[in-house]
Amino acid sequence: MSAPADALALFGARFQRDPAGVYRELRERHGPVAPVRLEGGVPAWCALGYREVHQVTGDPELFSRDPRWWNRWHQVPENWSLRPFVEPRPSTLLVEAAGHRTRGHAVHEALAGVDAVWLTAQLQDCCDVLVDRFAGRGYADLVVEYTHRIPLWAVVRVCGLPEGEVPMLTHDVALSGQEGEEAVRAYERTMARMRWLVAERRTEPVDDLPSRLVAHPAALSDAEIAADLFLVLAVAHLTTSDWMANALRLMLTDPHFAVGLAGGRHDVGHVLDEVLWIDPPVQNFAGRWATRDTELGGKAVRAGDLVVLGLAAANSDPAVRPRGCPQASGNRAHLAFSHGEHGCPDPARELARAIARTGVEILLDHLPDLALAVPEPDLTWRPSLWLRGLTSLPVTFTPH
């Protein structure tokens, strides 16, 4: 495919400022499937409809996860910042259905071996320490000083890495999810660290996630395990951090959810669910590649075309969630964790929820009178096609 003249860009200032507005315009122009331009003018389709995302993710033989199907590799430069997310590599996300069942089962079982009670207790101590560092000031940046530090700290514990590696990993994993050449270099540094960790666990196994993957009967290679560990790091850190920060932003800016600040723990689960509907941390996902010519949402998709999963757009599909509909308390039919065989594994979802809920609850326990320190329009978002997260969340509160 080649991008038509009216294909909107899923990058740049307008998209970063108001992605929901871009999705609405795409839907109005093209319906549930729209032609789009990715960074560098690379053409793709974006599945905006709830039904269409279900269709694509539910048919892995027609819409493959293997990027070797892509018919546009000749247009992709070596330094393309989106390359780490779409280039062929031995990640469980980027293999065909049969291979994913084996790899996915290994990752599922390894994550299921994490003691959630132990991890929650560890998290409580971590969150208490972080809050204590700024509680006496009366102001803080909740992204930089709090939400951005918690998930990777938890994953470092789960992976058995030294706590001293948290700052560098936090920097590189966060950078790898953005745009530009530095994102590629950050990805390469993190992958090198994961390969070293796997090699170490081959010779000195302990009770941690890498060791369970090394010992799993699936007999995964070092390269496969390293790729899946990077996936766990990136997904757990970036998405869970953004999940927490987006929930706190909603509490601080939307009158319907401001009661959550006063309600403390009682309303945190409700707010976390609502954020996954209206402001999910993973707004788009790449991708799926058509294995033959087909039709999707009334559009002629050719063999090898890339289909970006518009998860945030699908959540706001008027056919599923009309404007003005009731809040989503208890409703988890959203697509924030994707869908189908390549959707986020259940143990990973539950661990992410435990991390996010613990972080928000403890913050509200300590600082129940949080208030946004800047006008809401002044909040800025990281430049990313895939993720929806704030660069900062400045707040004030009563020092103590």
N, C-alpha and C positions, 0 to 999 in steps of 0.2 A: 504494500500500500504506500501511497504518498499522501502527505497531509494536505487536505484541500485548503483553499485560501481562507476559509472561515473557521479553521480549526483553532481553538483557543490554546494558549500556552499553559501548561501545568508547571510553570516556574516564573520567576520574576516578581517584582514588587506587588503587582495586583493580586497574584495568586497567594503570596505569603500573607498579605494583609486581610484578604477576604476570600478564602477558598470556597466557603459556602455559596457566595455570590457567583463564583465561576461555575460551580456545579449546577446552580439554578439556571444560569444562562445556557450552559451546555444542554441541559434537559429540555429547555424551551426551544432551542434551535434544532436539536437532533433526536430527542426522545431518550429512551433508556440506554442507548449505546451511542457514543459520540467519538468522532475523530479528534485527536488532540496532538499537540506537539510537546515533546519532552525537551529538556535542556539540549541545546545544540541543534534544535529543529528536527530531532529524530521523531518520525511519525509512530503513532500507536492508536489503538482503540481504548476507550475508557468505558467500562461497564458501570453505569450509574444506577440502574434499576435493581431493586432487591431481588426480584425474580431472576434477572439476568445474571447477577453475581452467584446466586444459588445454582443456576444452570451451568455456568462455567466451572465452578468449584466442584460440582457434583458429577462431572463427566471428564475424568482425567485422561481418558483415551482420546477424546476429541480435542480437549484443551490441556496440553501437556505442561508439566512443570520443567521440562528439560529445555534450556535455552538454546541448545544446538539446533532446534527447529527454526530459529529466528531467521527471517529473510532479509534483515537489515543490518547484519553485522558489518557489511562493507561501509556503512555510514557512521560507525561508532569509532571515535578516536581512542587511542591508547590511554589518554589521560582523562577520559570521560568520567565524571565524578559518580555517575550512576552505575558504572561498570561492576563494582564489587557486588551489586545486588542482582545482576543479571548474567554475568559471565559464567560459563560452565565451570563448576568446581564440585568437589565431593561432599557437598552439604546435603543433609537430609531434605532440605527444602527444594533442591534442584535436581531431583532424580525422578524417574518414571514411577508409576503407581506401584509396581511390584517391588522395586528396590526401596521405595519409601516405606512400604509395610514392614520390611525387615529393619531398616534404619530407625523408623519411627517407633517401632516396638522397643528397640534397645534404649532410645532416649526416654521413652515413657517409663520403662521400668527403672532406669537409673534415677530419674527425677522422683519417682514414687518412693524411692528408698530414703529420701530426705525426711528427717524427723521434724514435722511441722511445729510440734510443741517446743522442741529445742530451739528451732530457728526463731520462733516468736519471742521466746525469752531473750535470745541474743539480740534481737531487734529492739526490744524494749530498752535494754541497756544502751544500745547505740543511739536511739532516739533521745533518751534522757540526756546523754552526754552532749549531743548536738544542740539541743534546746538550751542547756545550761550555758553554752558558750555565748549566746546572744540574749538570754532572758533579762539580764540586768541593764541592757542598753536602751530598751524601749523601741527598737527598730531592727529590722533584719531583711535580708533578701531570701525568701523562702526557697527559691530555686537553687541559688548558688550555695547557700549555707545549710540547706536541709534536704529537700526532696531529691536533689541531684546526687546526694552522697549516700543515701540509704540503700537503694536496690543493689548497686554494685558491691557495696560492703557486704550485703547478705550473700551475693553470688560468690564473692571471694571466699567467704567462710565455707560455702557449700562445695567449692572446688578445692579447698585445702591450700589456697595460696596465702602467702604472708600478707598481713594487714598493711604493711608498708607499701605494697604495690597498688593499693587502692587509688591514690592520687593520679598516677600515670595512666592506669587503666581507665579511670573515669574520664580523663582528658581524651584519650585516644578513641575509646568506644563512642563517646559523645560526638567527637569530630567525624568519625567514620559515617555517621548518619546524615551528614550535611552535604553541601555542594562544594565543588572545587577540588584542585589537585591535592591539597592537604588532606582531604578526606581519604583519598586513595592511599597516601603514605601512612596515615593513622591505621587504616585497615591492615596494611602489610605489617606494621609493627606488632599489632595485636595478634595477628595470625602466627607470627614468629614466636611470640611468647606462648601461645597455645601448643605449638608443635614441641617446644622445649618441655612444657609441662607433661604432655603425653609421653614423651620419651622417658622422662623421669619416673612416671608412674609404671611404666613397663618394668623397670628394674626395682622400684621401691613402692609397691602399692600400699595405700592406706584406706581408711574408711571415708571416701569422698566420691564426688560425682565422676571425675576422670577415671579413678580406679575401677568404679563399677562399669563404666563403658569399656575400659580395656579388658576386663574379665568377662564381659557379656558373651554368651554362646554365639552371637551373631558374628563374632570374630572380625570386628571392624578394623580397618587399617588405621595407622597413625594419622594419615591425612584426613580420613573421614571423621575421626574423633576430634581432631583439632578444628575442623570446619564446624562441627556441631557444637563444640564448646564456645567458639566465637558467636555462634547463633544464640546460645543460651545467654552469654554475656550481653550481647547487643540488645536482644529482645527484653531480657529481664531489666537491664539498667535503663535503657532509653524509654521504653514504653511504660514501665511502672513508675519511673520518676515523673513522666508527663501525666500519667493517670492521676497521681497525687496532686500535682500542681494545678492541673485543669479542674480537679474537684475543689480545691481551695479557692481558685479564682471564681468558680461558680458561686460558692458560699459568700464570697466577698463582694460580688457585683450583682447578683440576681436576687431581688427581694423574695422570690419564692423559696430560695434556699438559704437565705440569711439566718433563718431559724436554726439551721444546722449548727451554726457557731454556738448558739446558746444551748442547743439540745445535746451538743457533744456527741458521745458515742452512740446515742440512740438513732441519730439520723445519718451517720456516716455511710452505712451500707446503701441507703437510698440514694445519696448524692453520687456515690461511686457508680451505681447502676445508671443513673441519668447521664453522667458524663460519657459513658460508653455508647449511648445513643446519640447525643447531640454534639460532642466534642471528643471523639475517640482519639487516643494517642497515635494509633495507626490509621491514618486517613486514607491512604492508598497502598496497594500492595502489588508488587511485580513478581511475577506476572504469570500469565498463561500464554502458550503459543499454540495456535491452531495447527493441527496435524493434517488437515485437508480443508478444501474450500467448504464453507458452511454459511449459515445465516444465524445472526444473533441480534435480537431486538430490531429486526427489520433491516439490518445492514449486511452487506455481502462481505464477509470476512474471508480473506484468502489464506491458503496454507502458508504457515510461517509468520503470519501477522501476530504482533504482540498485543495482548489484551491486559490492560491495567485494571485491577480490581478496585473500584471506587467504593471502599467500605463506608466512609463517612457519607458519601452521596447516597448510597443504597439505604443507609439507616434513616435518611430524611426523605426517602421516596414517598410522595403523597399517597400512593396506593397502600402503603404500609403504616405510615405515621403522618396523617394529615396535620397541617398547621393548626395549632390550638388544641391538639389532642392532650389528654391527661398525661401527667408525668409518668415515668416508666418504673415506678416502685415495684420491685419484684419481677419485672419483665426482663428476661435475659435472652430474648429472641433476636437481639442485635447481631451485627456482623463484625463487631470490633475484634473478635478473635478469629475472623475468617470463617470458613465452613468447609466441610468435606474432609477427605483423607489428609490433606495438608493443613488443616486447621490447627490452631494451638492445642497441644495435648492437655488433657484434663489436669494432670498433676501440675503442669506449668501455670495453668489458669488459677488454680487454687493457691499456689505459692505466691503468685503475683497479687492476688486479692488479699492474702494474709499480710504481705509486705505493705501494700497500699493502705489497708485499713489500720494496721498498727501505727504506721507513720502519721496518718491524719488524726487518729484518736489521741495519741500521746501529745501531739502538738496542741490540740484543743484542750486537753486536760491541763496543760501548763499555761496556755495563753488563750483564755476564752474570749478576750475582748479584742481580737485581731481586727484591724481595719486597713484597707488598701491605702498606701501612702502616696499614690499618684492617681490622676484621672484614668479611668479604664482605657480610653483611647490611646494613652501613652504606653500601654503595655506592648511589647514587641515579641514576635515569634521567630523561632529559628528558621532559616531558609532550608526547607526540605520538601520534596515531593511526597515522601513516605510518611513522615512523622508530623504530629501537630503538638508543639511544645513551646512554652514561653522561654525567653532568654533570661528573664528575671521576674520576680514577684515581690516587690518591696511592700512591707507592711509596718505598721506601728502598733504598739500595745503598751499596757501599763508595765513598767519595769518591775522586776522583783528578783 
